[in-house]
Amino acid sequence: MTPPVFLHVGSPERGRIWAERLPQMIPGLEVRQWPDVGDPGEIGYVGAWTLPEGLLDGLPNLRFLLSVGAGVDQLDLSVVPDGLPVLRMIDPALAEGMTEYVAAGVLSLHRDLHHYRAAAARGEWTHRPQVRAADRRVGVLGMGRLGQSALTALAPFGFRLSGWARSRHAMPGVDCFAGQEELAAFLSDLDILVCLLPLTPETRGILKADLFGALPRGAAIINAGRGAHLVEGDLLAALEEGQIGAAILDVFENEPLPADHPFWRHPAIEVTPHIASATLPASSAMVVAEAIRADLAGTPLPGLVDPKTQY
């Protein structure tokens, strides 16, 4: 049986690599690159970051839609036909990249490297008191695959670790909190807060004034989730007041971040251009193949998104 056609919407380079590799893993599979749809009735699978307007309406035999990122918030789910499975990318390389970014950011904040970089730019030889990792508490908002991977990577350094999620989780060596009623307790003693939440209506704007106020004075934050998690004006105000001591930001409401944005010039903010993690074409091809095999075999689809929670 010849499998349905896979349509890739996105980077031509990724599309080229997938077109080479996927047929090696799924014999008979054809991969097409948008806008070369060909016969719409032959398309069974779509992999995309965002969707061209009206695309899904013209694909009568679509079997699933795959986000090429870890989340699906960038997709307009309102245009997805009822009952069509939506999958998110569960790529080991994506998790590895995010874990590296979080570990680097936490260690940078822990060792006050932001302070030393600013001092070096001024030609100042200054010292700050060194604090043991065991005397710092790091908390991660979001305990999915990315959050748990980050917590696991931080454990060997000796940090006291906490995690928060919408639903209850358990991890050895991590104080776990769940639900809105436990958020304040989670925040109350953190030195460094890392946001790795999926973006949903409930988490949009979660990094705002009242959350900053619930942290100990001078705490630092890392946002590698989504730009819309952060209320930018509230962060600037919290930094000005000293409630937040430093921030590392990888994602923004508007990207690329405009050249005149105050984040670029703020001495307590480190900006990276949405590079915390990326879907690598070679490793992600294996994830796509796994999803297609599952569909053809009638087994559970990996990374299936719950339409209610949107993750």
JOGI-V8364 format. One record per backbone hydrogen bond with DSSP energy under -1.0 kcal/mol. CO is the residue of the C=O (numbers start at 1). NH is the residue of the N-H. If there is no record, write none. Layout:
co & nh
CO & NH
CO & NH
This chain:
co & nh
5 & 44
5 & 45
6 & 32
7 & 47
8 & 34
11 & 15
12 & 16
13 & 17
14 & 18
15 & 19
16 & 20
17 & 21
18 & 22
21 & 25
22 & 26
26 & 29
30 & 6
32 & 8
33 & 36
35 & 37
39 & 42
40 & 43
42 & 5
44 & 63
44 & 64
45 & 7
46 & 66
47 & 9
48 & 68
52 & 55
55 & 58
56 & 59
59 & 62
64 & 46
65 & 87
66 & 48
69 & 89
72 & 75
75 & 77
76 & 79
77 & 80
81 & 84
85 & 65
86 & 305
87 & 67
91 & 95
92 & 96
93 & 97
94 & 98
95 & 99
96 & 100
97 & 101
98 & 102
99 & 103
100 & 104
101 & 105
102 & 106
103 & 107
104 & 108
105 & 109
106 & 110
107 & 111
108 & 113
109 & 112
112 & 116
113 & 117
114 & 118
115 & 119
116 & 120
117 & 121
118 & 122
119 & 124
120 & 123
132 & 135
133 & 136
136 & 160
137 & 191
137 & 192
138 & 162
139 & 194
140 & 164
141 & 196
144 & 148
145 & 149
146 & 150
147 & 151
148 & 152
149 & 153
150 & 154
151 & 155
154 & 157
155 & 158
160 & 138
161 & 175
162 & 140
163 & 177
164 & 142
165 & 179
171 & 174
175 & 163
177 & 165
179 & 182
180 & 183
182 & 186
183 & 187
184 & 188
187 & 190
191 & 220
192 & 139
193 & 222
194 & 141
195 & 224
200 & 204
203 & 206
206 & 208
207 & 231
208 & 212
209 & 213
212 & 215
216 & 219
219 & 245
220 & 193
221 & 248
222 & 195
223 & 250
226 & 229
227 & 230
228 & 205
229 & 207
231 & 235
232 & 236
233 & 237
234 & 238
235 & 239
236 & 240
237 & 241
238 & 243
238 & 244
243 & 218
246 & 221
247 & 270
248 & 223
249 & 272
250 & 274
258 & 261
261 & 264
266 & 269
268 & 247
270 & 249
272 & 274
280 & 284
281 & 285
284 & 288
285 & 289
286 & 290
287 & 291
288 & 292
289 & 293
290 & 294
291 & 295
292 & 296
293 & 297
294 & 299
301 & 304
303 & 88
306 & 310
